[in-house]
Amino acid sequence: GSVLATNKTEEHKFIEKRTTVCQKMCYTSLSIGSQSVPVSPTVLSKLYISACIPKLCYGTEVMEVDDTSMDIMESFNAKNAKLFQNLPQNTCNIGAVATIGWTNIQAHIDIKRLLFLWQILLLPMDSIYKRIIIHLMYQHNLYRHSGPLYNMLVTCEKYGLLSFVYDSVLNASYISIAQWKKMTKHLVFTRFKKSMRISLYMYESLSQTMPYTLNNKIISWWIYAHKCPRETKKITVVMRLLLNTFRLGHRMCKLCNEDSDNITHILFVCNKTRDLRIMLWNQVLEVTPANLASEMSSMTNEMRTLFIMNCFNCEYIPDWQIVYHKILCYIYTMFTNYDCV
């Protein structure tokens, strides 16, 4: 069940207890794999969204979730995004959530509230629950109070759905729950994507390596890891570079001492690794489709770095598996060659 209380301390304890139970589920999911062949983040993500999130958010559509409770749940969400991707816990939260293709907990709660409201409005007119809600909706002092209905209507207003709801009630014309769900999910995810993009621009450490085209889907590197589990170790290094957990870009290159040690310099600029770079990059071009190879050759070093680090900025393409392998080897070898100095 869920705690419905005005005592916020008790609510916070209840939320913390619930996150503890959900955390055990996450660790259990991780234990399915082994050291050499770990469970891929794609599988972990599906287990998390289908099992942990419903348990964590159960009843939140009628709960008074304050900022403290929301922070507890958002921290839990970000912690597991890092855990499933084998990222250090000092990784920025928004970056870890973005690469695994999750939304924040607030988005899940908003969807639950919108669906709950519409399910009540779809009840027969003689239903006491529907009659009470319609009566309260048209009270002039609604926004002076709190409560589940208040939270639902505020959520509707947040996504520009308030007038649609009132018109539906006034005309007694309601779309199906499937149509409502599709519409609300689109609005919620679109708003979250815009919010996430803005948040990412605020992190200077992610300015060079974070994907610019985010679509709330897991990054293609993890799809490749699911197809080739033994490449997971290398992909983890690439993800740490993508999220800049190594804090590159603040020192001089320890090989040439001529420029900043950012990832672009390490992959495509440093003079000390020129021979190794040419050999490995030629191996990449040999297996890359001609049009893609030509496009990459015409890019600046910065754009090429963004392109390959973000797995070509597109969904996983099965026919390119050898290309992913060569690009992965290129990034991993160039960085480890630099890092081991």
Phi, psi and omega per residue, in radians:
G1 nan -3.080 3.141
S2 -2.173 2.610 3.135
V3 -1.534 2.136 3.044
L4 -1.981 1.710 -3.044
A5 -2.549 2.669 3.069
T6 -1.465 -0.235 3.114
N7 -1.409 1.817 -3.055
K8 -1.194 -0.491 3.105
T9 -1.068 -0.744 3.112
E10 -1.156 -0.661 3.114
E11 -1.119 -0.726 -3.136
H12 -1.118 -0.704 3.104
K13 -1.109 -0.691 3.137
F14 -1.129 -0.753 3.135
I15 -1.142 -0.725 3.120
E16 -1.106 -0.685 3.108
K17 -1.133 -0.686 3.139
R18 -1.179 -0.700 3.112
T19 -1.147 -0.574 3.098
T20 -1.112 -0.756 3.106
V21 -1.117 -0.754 3.141
C22 -1.158 -0.579 3.137
Q23 -1.138 -0.630 3.088
K24 -1.097 -0.643 3.102
M25 -1.125 -0.660 3.136
C26 -1.157 -0.763 3.113
Y27 -1.135 -0.624 3.087
T28 -1.104 -0.699 3.108
S29 -1.085 -0.718 3.140
L30 -1.139 -0.560 -3.061
S31 -1.259 -0.135 3.136
I32 -1.161 -0.627 -3.094
G33 -1.487 -2.974 3.126
S34 -2.241 3.121 -3.134
Q35 -1.178 -0.702 -3.102
S36 -1.420 -0.599 3.124
V37 -2.225 1.451 -3.129
P38 -1.278 2.851 3.052
V39 -1.181 2.272 -3.093
S40 -1.239 2.609 3.101
P41 -1.032 -0.442 3.095
T42 -1.138 -0.732 3.113
V43 -1.228 -0.789 3.127
L44 -1.056 -0.670 -3.139
S45 -1.121 -0.735 3.128
K46 -1.138 -0.725 3.099
L47 -1.114 -0.705 -3.112
Y48 -1.135 -0.833 -3.077
I49 -1.229 -0.588 -3.088
S50 -1.524 -0.378 -3.079
A51 -2.059 -0.873 -3.055
C52 -1.310 -0.814 -3.084
I53 -1.070 -0.807 3.087
P54 -1.040 -0.651 3.131
K55 -1.213 -0.724 -3.129
L56 -1.148 -0.717 -3.037
C57 -1.669 0.124 -3.103
Y58 -1.044 2.185 3.081
G59 1.431 -0.059 -3.073
T60 -1.233 -0.255 3.112
E61 -1.188 -0.348 3.126
V62 -2.025 0.045 -3.135
M63 -1.590 2.677 3.022
E64 -1.558 1.484 -3.086
V65 -1.483 1.915 -3.133
D66 -1.515 -3.123 -3.058
D67 -1.098 -0.648 -3.127
T68 -1.137 -0.794 3.114
S69 -1.112 -0.686 3.135
M70 -1.151 -0.678 3.110
D71 -1.099 -0.671 3.119
I72 -1.084 -0.777 -3.110
M73 -1.263 -0.651 3.112
E74 -1.176 -0.660 3.090
S75 -1.128 -0.695 3.086
F76 -1.083 -0.756 -3.128
N77 -1.087 -0.828 -3.131
A78 -1.181 -0.660 -3.139
K79 -1.046 -0.725 -3.112
N80 -1.351 -0.491 3.015
A81 -1.067 -0.694 3.096
K82 -1.261 -0.709 -3.112
L83 -1.085 -0.782 -3.096
F84 -1.213 -0.456 -3.140
Q85 -1.723 0.088 -3.141
N86 1.005 0.740 3.100
L87 -1.747 2.597 3.086
P88 -1.133 2.653 -3.072
Q89 -1.242 -0.175 3.065
N90 -1.513 0.066 3.032
T91 -1.130 2.486 3.141
C92 -1.109 2.412 -3.036
N93 -1.057 -0.817 -3.048
I94 -1.133 -0.600 3.116
G95 -1.178 -0.754 -3.137
A96 -1.147 -0.695 3.117
V97 -1.168 -0.643 -3.101
A98 -1.171 -0.766 -3.053
T99 -1.241 -0.419 3.111
I100 -1.627 -0.069 3.028
G101 1.403 0.406 3.125
W102 -1.615 2.883 2.927
T103 -1.841 3.052 3.077
N104 -1.421 2.966 -3.099
I105 -1.188 -0.578 3.124
Q106 -1.000 -0.682 3.125
A107 -1.106 -0.723 3.107
H108 -1.098 -0.747 -3.135
I109 -1.152 -0.714 3.118
D110 -1.052 -0.749 3.127
I111 -1.106 -0.744 3.134
K112 -1.081 -0.719 3.138
R113 -1.156 -0.735 -3.135
L114 -1.156 -0.707 3.128
L115 -1.188 -0.687 -3.134
F116 -1.112 -0.752 3.121
L117 -1.064 -0.791 -3.084
W118 -1.220 -0.594 3.097
Q119 -1.101 -0.636 3.102
I120 -1.214 -0.732 -3.132
L121 -1.168 -0.371 3.111
L122 -1.476 -0.075 3.089
L123 -1.194 2.785 3.078
P124 -1.036 2.695 -3.066
M125 -1.133 -0.403 3.126
D126 -1.449 0.029 3.093
S127 -1.269 2.268 -3.103
I128 -1.125 -0.560 -3.118
Y129 -1.186 -0.731 3.129
K130 -1.183 -0.709 -3.122
R131 -1.138 -0.681 3.124
I132 -1.150 -0.759 -3.114
I133 -1.132 -0.764 3.127
I134 -1.115 -0.682 3.102
H135 -1.078 -0.788 -3.120
L136 -1.217 -0.580 -3.125
M137 -1.059 -0.584 -3.063
Y138 -1.724 0.214 2.995
Q139 -1.333 2.373 -3.082
H140 -1.235 -0.389 -3.086
N141 -1.756 0.411 -3.086
L142 -0.995 -0.784 -3.029
Y143 -1.365 0.062 3.031
R144 -1.579 -0.069 -3.060
H145 -2.091 2.965 3.036
S146 -2.028 -3.064 3.119
G147 2.220 3.022 -3.091
P148 -1.002 -0.795 -3.117
L149 -1.136 -0.708 3.098
Y150 -1.010 -0.796 -3.140
N151 -1.121 -0.666 3.127
M152 -1.141 -0.761 -3.120
L153 -1.239 -0.615 3.045
V154 -1.103 -0.675 3.086
T155 -1.124 -0.714 3.076
C156 -1.044 -0.762 3.135
E157 -1.133 -0.630 3.141
K158 -1.039 -0.626 -3.088
Y159 -1.859 0.260 3.082
G160 1.232 0.515 -3.090
L161 -1.886 -0.016 -3.025
L162 -1.105 -0.819 -3.132
S163 -1.131 -0.616 3.108
F164 -1.099 -0.718 -3.139
V165 -1.154 -0.800 -3.128
Y166 -1.135 -0.690 3.120
D167 -1.142 -0.668 3.126
S168 -1.120 -0.729 3.120
V169 -1.173 -0.749 -3.105
L170 -1.121 -0.687 -3.109
N171 -1.623 -0.054 -3.106
A172 0.944 0.718 -3.131
S173 -2.253 1.990 -3.040
Y174 -2.128 2.400 3.019
I175 -1.343 2.886 -3.119
S176 -1.206 2.819 3.138
I177 -1.127 -0.553 3.111
A178 -1.158 -0.740 3.112
Q179 -1.153 -0.740 3.117
W180 -1.090 -0.741 3.142
K181 -1.110 -0.765 3.137
K182 -1.099 -0.754 -3.122
M183 -1.165 -0.798 -3.103
T184 -1.187 -0.684 3.114
K185 -1.093 -0.710 3.117
H186 -1.078 -0.783 -3.128
L187 -1.151 -0.759 -3.110
V188 -1.150 -0.811 -3.108
F189 -1.206 -0.610 3.093
T190 -1.136 -0.758 3.119
R191 -1.131 -0.719 3.134
F192 -1.122 -0.718 -3.133
K193 -1.071 -0.734 3.107
K194 -1.134 -0.735 3.127
S195 -1.116 -0.707 -3.138
M196 -1.166 -0.708 3.139
R197 -1.076 -0.743 3.117
I198 -1.116 -0.745 -3.138
S199 -1.094 -0.669 -3.124
L200 -1.132 -0.622 3.138
Y201 -1.165 -0.307 -3.122
M202 -1.410 -0.219 -3.135
Y203 -1.699 1.911 3.128
E204 -1.104 -0.579 -3.108
S205 -1.169 -0.314 -3.118
L206 -1.810 0.050 -2.999
S207 -1.113 -0.515 -3.080
Q208 -1.685 -0.406 -2.948
T209 -2.139 -0.141 -3.109
M210 -1.408 2.441 -3.132
P211 -1.085 2.404 -3.141
Y212 -1.566 -0.357 -3.123
T213 -1.901 1.639 -3.082
L214 -1.805 2.371 -3.095
N215 -2.362 0.436 3.124
N216 1.033 0.508 3.060
K217 -2.110 2.644 -3.139
I218 -1.094 2.454 -3.085
I219 -1.117 2.579 -3.005
S220 -1.109 -0.404 3.097
W221 -1.017 -0.661 -3.115
W222 -1.330 -0.452 3.010
I223 -1.159 -0.724 3.091
Y224 -1.114 -0.671 3.105
A225 -1.103 -0.584 3.095
H226 -1.175 -0.644 3.123
K227 -1.322 -0.606 -3.100
C228 -2.257 1.381 -3.029
P229 -0.995 -0.522 -3.090
R230 -1.282 -0.133 3.062
E231 -1.570 0.040 -3.027
T232 -1.047 -0.694 -3.119
K233 -1.051 -0.790 3.135
K234 -1.162 -0.703 -3.133
I235 -1.139 -0.623 3.092
T236 -1.050 -0.708 3.090
V237 -1.098 -0.752 3.125
V238 -1.081 -0.728 3.139
M239 -1.155 -0.625 3.093
R240 -1.198 -0.599 3.043
L241 -1.195 -0.717 -3.133
L242 -1.058 -0.692 -3.141
L243 -1.643 0.065 3.053
N244 0.947 0.786 3.069
T245 -1.266 -0.277 3.092
F246 -1.453 -0.070 3.120
R247 0.975 0.869 3.088
L248 -1.372 2.762 3.063
G249 1.738 -0.001 -3.114
H250 -1.959 0.011 3.139
R251 -2.322 2.996 3.049
M252 -1.448 2.623 3.130
C253 -1.050 2.249 -3.083
K254 -1.405 -0.081 3.073
L255 -1.608 -0.914 -3.082
C256 -1.836 -0.358 3.131
N257 0.962 0.581 -3.118
E258 -1.990 -0.336 -3.064
D259 -2.633 3.013 3.107
S260 -1.102 2.595 -3.090
D261 -1.520 0.669 3.107
N262 -1.252 2.942 -3.015
I263 -1.162 -0.560 3.088
T264 -1.093 -0.757 3.120
H265 -1.096 -0.752 -3.107
I266 -1.154 -0.693 -3.056
L267 -1.419 -0.623 -2.944
F268 -2.327 -0.063 -2.988
V269 -2.080 -0.751 -2.971
C270 -0.913 2.187 -3.104
N271 -1.213 -0.484 -3.083
K272 -1.230 -0.334 -3.136
T273 -1.985 0.373 -3.047
R274 -1.036 -0.824 -3.091
D275 -1.113 -0.788 3.114
L276 -1.102 -0.730 -3.129
R277 -1.090 -0.803 -3.128
I278 -1.085 -0.755 -3.125
M279 -1.097 -0.833 -3.103
L280 -1.215 -0.681 -3.110
W281 -1.196 -0.602 3.062
N282 -1.106 -0.614 3.081
Q283 -1.141 -0.625 3.079
V284 -1.139 -0.837 -3.081
L285 -1.139 -0.498 -3.124
E286 -1.125 -0.559 -3.079
V287 -1.819 -0.068 -3.097
T288 -1.491 2.408 3.046
P289 -0.943 2.533 -2.999
A290 -0.981 -0.765 -3.110
N291 -1.144 -0.707 3.125
L292 -1.180 -0.719 3.115
A293 -1.086 -0.726 3.117
S294 -1.137 -0.702 3.136
E295 -1.136 -0.752 3.142
M296 -1.157 -0.645 -3.140
S297 -1.139 -0.506 -3.115
S298 -1.479 -0.129 -3.112
M299 -1.394 2.732 2.960
T300 -1.258 2.875 3.137
N301 -1.039 -0.682 -3.129
E302 -1.154 -0.798 -3.137
M303 -1.162 -0.665 3.123
R304 -1.138 -0.667 3.107
T305 -1.088 -0.840 3.100
L306 -1.024 -0.713 -3.053
F307 -1.134 -0.855 -3.076
I308 -1.384 -0.576 3.129
M309 -1.153 -0.583 3.135
N310 -1.623 0.366 3.050
C311 0.999 0.855 3.062
F312 1.184 0.239 3.075
N313 0.945 0.650 -3.141
C314 -2.614 3.007 3.086
E315 -1.199 2.798 -3.099
Y316 -1.091 2.317 3.122
I317 -2.003 1.903 -3.064
P318 -0.956 -0.618 -3.095
D319 -1.201 -0.240 -3.106
W320 -1.719 0.355 -3.040
Q321 -1.025 -0.707 3.116
I322 -1.192 -0.546 3.086
V323 -1.171 -0.791 3.095
Y324 -1.022 -0.732 -3.123
H325 -1.077 -0.805 -3.108
K326 -1.199 -0.701 3.094
I327 -1.112 -0.739 3.128
L328 -1.080 -0.789 3.118
C329 -1.097 -0.657 3.132
Y330 -1.088 -0.901 -3.104
I331 -1.116 -0.820 -3.079
Y332 -1.105 -0.795 -3.105
T333 -1.170 -0.749 -3.136
M334 -1.110 -0.697 -3.133
F335 -1.281 -0.787 -3.133
T336 -1.115 -0.603 3.067
N337 -1.080 -0.641 3.095
Y338 -1.330 -0.748 -3.013
D339 -1.230 -0.493 -3.065
C340 -1.420 -0.124 -3.119
V341 -1.222 nan nan
